[in-house]
Amino acid sequence: MPKIQSYIPGSFCWAELAAKDAEAAKKFYCDVIGWTAVDMPMPQGVYTLFQVDGNDAAAVCSPPGASGQWAVYFTVESADDAASKITAAGGKIVAGPFDAHDYGRMAVAQDPQGAFFCVWQAMKSIGATHGGPVGNVGWVELASPDAEGAAAFYTSVFGWKTKPETGVGEAQYTEWVNGATSIGGLMPMKGDEWKGVPPHWTIYITVANCDERTARAVELGSKICVPPTDIPNVGRFSVIFDPQGAAFCLIQMTAHHASA
């Protein structure tokens, strides 16, 4: 399987689940996604890596007061400089910057609309190293009630561009572009279906068969938010709440995208 060796600044690099019950979460995601769980004992508890063929794909932990949500991390050259940019652009630093042992330096932040995210300055760990077509967290998506404000914030902090460059904030989907690569999306929270839902980042995990894996997730106690649905020229996806309530997406890429 391809192994990721490095990330350019601004790249999505890591996904981490803060589960209320880490053991149950490990069993669920290993079954549904096919990941292997590798426990890493830490002074404050166990940190579990999800791996594919020995390469890191994501992680789960169970800190005190775990929210039961997936967190997204973005690579930066300096966590301290990134924290300054975040506050200058109207965001808030929730924790840090601090060293995560000798693996990296990080900060937990909140954008002006309220969505949480993390920045990661790599030391021993760059983040995810699994680059294969299946079991990869290959896309992240921000749902925000103020797409124009979110676009202004993240382009200022990370230097991202948006695609399309016009129309941000209207009821349309916008891609985040880091350098020359689309790394995620921006979904305007328009309509009654978003009532009561806070702004948030969501991860997409690649699978070989979206319908089959979605059905398996349901068998294991998940709830479906969006059933398997085709995205023209991209693939087939579903939106799921795992048995503990954490939201994530499965996506089966088209042959063209899977081999790209």
Protein Blocks (a to p, Z undefined) as FASTA:
>chain_A
ZZdfbdcehiafbdcdddfblmlmmmmmmmmnopacdddddfkbccddddeehiafbdcd
ddehiahiacdddddfblklmmmmmmmnopacfbdcddehjlbccdddddfkopacdddd
dfkbnbjfbfcfghpafbdcdddfblmlmmmmmmmmnopacddfehihiacdddddehja
cfbdcdddedjklgoiacddddddddfblklmmmmmmmnopacfbdcdddehibccdddd
dfkopacddddddfklmmZZ
